[in-house]
Amino acid sequence: MSVHASPTLFMAMAAKEAAGAHPDGVTLSASLGLTGGALRVPGRGDMWARAVRLGLRAPLGGFRAFTAKADAQGSGRVTAEVIEHLERLALVDFGSQEAVARLEKAIAFADRLRQVDTDGVEPMESVLEDRCLYLRSDNVVEGNCAEELLQNSHRVVEEYFVAPPGNIPLPKLDEQESFPHN
Amino acid sequence: MAVPTLRCGFSGSRWTFALVDRGCRHRTVATFNWIRGQSSVAQQPLHTAQKPRKGAQEWAAVVGLEIHAQISSNSKLFSGAEVRFAAPPNSLVSFFDASLPGTLPVLNRRCVEAAVMTGLALNCHINQKSLFDRKHYFYADLPAGYQITQQRLPIAVNGNLAYSICVGKQQREITKTVRVKQIQLEQDSGKSLHDDLRSQTLVDLNRAEGQLRVDANVSVHHPGEPLGVRTEVKNLNSIRFLAKAIDYEIQRQISELENGGEILNETRSFDYKLGCTVPMRDKEGKQDYRFMPEPNLPPLLLYDSTSLPAGADPQQVIDIDRIRETLPELPSETRARLVQQYGMLPEHSFTLLNEVGLLEFFQNVIKETRAEPKKVVSWVLNTFLGYLKQQNLAVSESPVPPSALAELLDLLHTRAISSAAAKQVFEELWKSPGKPPAQIVSEKQLGLLQDREALEELCRATLDGHPQVVRDVKGGNPRAINKLIGLVRKATQGRAEPALIKQILEKQLSSPAP
């Protein structure tokens, strides 16, 4: 999984700030049309920090675990501790500082959604909510392909997949710079 | 691949759930509290401490059970692979079960029906809309890296289960209720075989064995204060060990807290040999499952007779009311019916239902005998069940069929044999299955002496043969007559009822000697 997001809304907000408008007044529609890229807002460092701080309170794709930690920092940055936690949870590789910065932008981008007034609006649980969930009859129609499936395994013992004895713990952040890919 | 597991409170001395196949699972959560009192100490410490004074304050334990039960179905919850016990490894695995890219889950209708049925049987509110979620964690037997479950909105919530336990010296039967928090459909993980010798794990994705598994969540707190930190105890596969593990864990937490320690939110395992809980490997620290909605499954919608859409394909809609109609008579109804119909004690009804096949056996005997129901109950629950337990047999393995016991009880009912003789016949029935009771009675000459005169003669002869005992009886020793009765019984080879013997002897003793 790679963390990827164009900070479109973020730029919009930053741009509006530069023009003096209050960030809460920015609507989503105003931000459309702007493309992503490296964001540079000269001379507005404190506004940047505030915007990112707002962003840090937003859940990243629904994962809520680390926001409390990030909030506690107050600096608007995602700490090394949080990065390490994320890497263990999702087995992603934030190999560089640029990747972490991109993550911070993505968080702030998603955070823009909080400024939308959703009072009285039912949350959407699924983009498939208008679809029917198909119910399958309880018949046996597949299976019996052990040989085929086992070909995917690096090691096999008597029709069993072979795995290490337990989860192999990742090395600590200070022990290693780059992380092994499983 | 997903097996509905059912979470519920338990009653009786064995699992009453009897499911066969793997593949589907739903999970229900039940919680119940109890208060553990501590004796108060006479002296109070001089300083006022924030921590509870040792031994002075009550502790309350909160226990939540997570029960995973498999649904009896032909295929898995999300794939069309077969659900079968003891198949060659990885032979019942579809591409989806192996988490190959591009595969999608397809929900099994039968599993949904089973989950609804279970919810109804446990007095739950059935959610007409329920949602599927992904629960992420890494382990070799979970190839997708997540498990599809129902965390946000499960299929059934807020149920209850009544059960009965015996308390006190008199073994008083009391009824208790346990709350069922929720029932959810979820996938099962694969099976891991740990090969410590070669330092590897062998994975079989047919899906885990064990039709019923329980995890216990335990925490303690002082009444009135917030709930304490909970620990989860896994690896429990019998009610006895479940009870031991919970008791141990409650004590451990109380001791730890009273000594100023703290409880970690961790997963522990139960060591059967030592009878204690120990922290589990690979489970240190709180797990972060990163729940997210399952993007490949729309919400599961259920209907009832009022909301059923017109002209809907019956294969594609599930009617809760229709399912309710197909529910069999629930145990509590059966027990009430037995008590009312046969006048048996409530605890007898529990025993009849808690033993697989026993109720059917009892009902078959009742059908074929003219003996009183109370007699049948006594013989089935005491004698018959006693023999089964002694030889560790199930009802289905009994050498004595219901018809044989019915015949025996008829002989007893018509006073053709004494109750002592009946016990002998039963023993013989057990040893020589197929032999009719009447034949045993005649072979062993166990039939009651029908000739009253012959019995009176025997009594007279016994009295004549034991003048000393006769003198004891006439001298006022009440127990001496029992000796005479015993002698007559021996002489009749158990073919006379003691009560009748006593009656005749007393008559003969009171009449003047010739």
Contacts between the chains, C-beta under 8 A, distances in Angstrom:
chain1	res1	chain2	res2	distance
A	61	B	292	7.1
A	62	B	290	7.6
A	62	B	291	7.4
A	62	B	292	4.5
A	62	B	293	7.5
A	63	B	290	4.8
A	63	B	292	7.5
A	65	B	288	4.5
A	65	B	290	6.9
A	85	B	288	7.7
A	89	B	136	7.4
A	89	B	288	5.6
A	89	B	290	6.2
A	90	B	136	7.7
A	90	B	290	7.4
A	91	B	138	7.0
A	125	B	131	5.5
A	125	B	152	7.5
A	125	B	153	7.9
A	125	B	293	5.8
A	125	B	299	6.3
A	126	B	131	7.3
A	126	B	293	5.6
A	126	B	295	7.1
A	126	B	297	7.7
A	126	B	298	5.8
A	126	B	299	6.3
A	127	B	295	7.5
A	128	B	295	7.7
A	128	B	296	8.0
A	128	B	297	7.3
A	128	B	298	3.9
A	128	B	299	8.0
A	129	B	298	6.3
A	129	B	299	6.1
A	130	B	298	7.9
A	131	B	298	4.5
A	132	B	298	6.7
A	132	B	301	7.8
A	132	B	316	6.9
A	133	B	107	6.1
A	133	B	297	6.2
A	133	B	298	4.6
A	133	B	299	6.8
A	133	B	300	5.4
A	133	B	301	6.9
A	134	B	106	6.4
A	134	B	107	7.1
A	134	B	316	7.2
A	135	B	107	5.8
A	135	B	108	7.6
A	135	B	109	4.0
A	135	B	112	6.8
A	135	B	315	6.8
A	135	B	316	5.6
A	135	B	318	7.3
A	136	B	75	7.8
A	136	B	80	6.8
A	136	B	106	4.7
A	136	B	107	6.3
A	136	B	108	5.5
A	136	B	109	6.2
A	137	B	109	6.2
A	137	B	110	7.9
A	137	B	315	6.9
A	138	B	73	5.2
A	138	B	74	4.9
A	138	B	75	5.5
A	138	B	108	5.5
A	138	B	109	6.3
A	138	B	110	3.6
A	138	B	111	7.7
A	139	B	74	6.4
A	139	B	75	6.2
A	139	B	80	6.6
A	140	B	74	5.5
A	140	B	75	5.1
A	140	B	80	6.2
A	140	B	81	7.0
A	140	B	82	4.3
A	141	B	75	7.4
A	141	B	80	3.7
A	142	B	79	6.4
A	142	B	80	4.5
A	142	B	81	5.3
A	142	B	94	4.0
A	142	B	95	7.5
A	143	B	80	7.6
A	143	B	81	3.7
A	143	B	82	5.5
A	143	B	91	6.7
A	143	B	92	4.9
A	143	B	93	6.0
A	143	B	94	5.4
A	143	B	97	8.0
A	144	B	91	6.0
A	144	B	92	7.7
A	145	B	93	7.3
A	145	B	94	7.7
A	145	B	95	7.7
A	146	B	88	7.0
A	146	B	89	7.2
A	146	B	90	4.3
A	146	B	91	4.9
A	146	B	93	6.8
A	149	B	90	6.1
A	149	B	93	6.0
A	149	B	95	7.7
A	149	B	98	5.0
A	149	B	100	8.0
A	149	B	205	8.0
A	150	B	90	6.6
A	152	B	98	7.5
A	152	B	100	7.7
A	157	B	200	7.7
A	157	B	202	5.9
A	158	B	89	7.4
A	158	B	202	7.9
A	159	B	88	6.3
A	159	B	89	4.6
A	159	B	90	5.6
A	159	B	91	7.7
A	160	B	89	5.2
A	160	B	90	7.1
A	160	B	193	7.0
A	160	B	202	3.6
A	160	B	203	6.1
A	160	B	204	5.9
A	161	B	90	7.2
A	161	B	140	7.5
A	161	B	202	7.1
A	161	B	203	4.2
A	161	B	204	7.8
A	161	B	205	7.4
A	162	B	200	5.4
A	162	B	201	7.4
A	162	B	202	6.3
A	162	B	203	7.5
A	163	B	140	3.3
A	163	B	141	7.9
A	163	B	192	7.6
A	163	B	200	6.8
A	163	B	201	4.5
A	163	B	202	7.7
A	163	B	203	5.5
A	164	B	140	7.2
A	164	B	199	7.7
A	164	B	200	6.7
A	164	B	201	6.7
A	165	B	194	6.5
A	165	B	195	7.8
A	165	B	196	7.1
A	165	B	199	5.2
A	165	B	200	6.0
A	165	B	201	5.5
A	166	B	201	7.4
A	166	B	281	6.3
A	166	B	282	5.1
A	167	B	138	6.0
A	167	B	139	6.6
A	167	B	282	5.4
